[in-house]
């Protein structure tokens, strides 16, 4: 198989290819609309395909497109697997494939979702509260999320060095990279976008 041939040119083609390939294997398909539209007005959905073979206690789960635009790669992996199985032997293991966890980012070529949220730091268990921030986030907020554009002479490096000297690199790294629920205009605000996946 030509590796390039499994890459789709856009979200809507990728979605159709995923659905066709899963249907060809006899898998059950679901489509969960997210209530947003793509650049051409197309409906955006998280699509799920699953087989009924094998022991449900041993299920292979393959998702794609958590970070929107990265869906081109993940969708290609899913298409390659599904089409390979259709041409050879379907797997004896039960499979659940989730296509485009962030269809908005996939179709609009963005990492974040329709609410400008990065979905990747948000895996809470049922019952865990959607609240809180890293302990040091408040101290770093003005630095990470300036309220106005930087001046031409913005001393970004100096400010960063001062903060690192004061609080340490691990604290700054934690504040930058972790999800948070307390600063709606800040980096890595998280939300409840995983509901669809949990209910599949
Ligand atoms: Zn990613």
Boltz pocket constraint, residues with backbone or C-beta under 6 A from the ligand:
constraints:
  - pocket:
      binder: B
      contacts: [[A, 66], [A, 67], [A, 70], [A, 120]]
      max_distance: 6.0
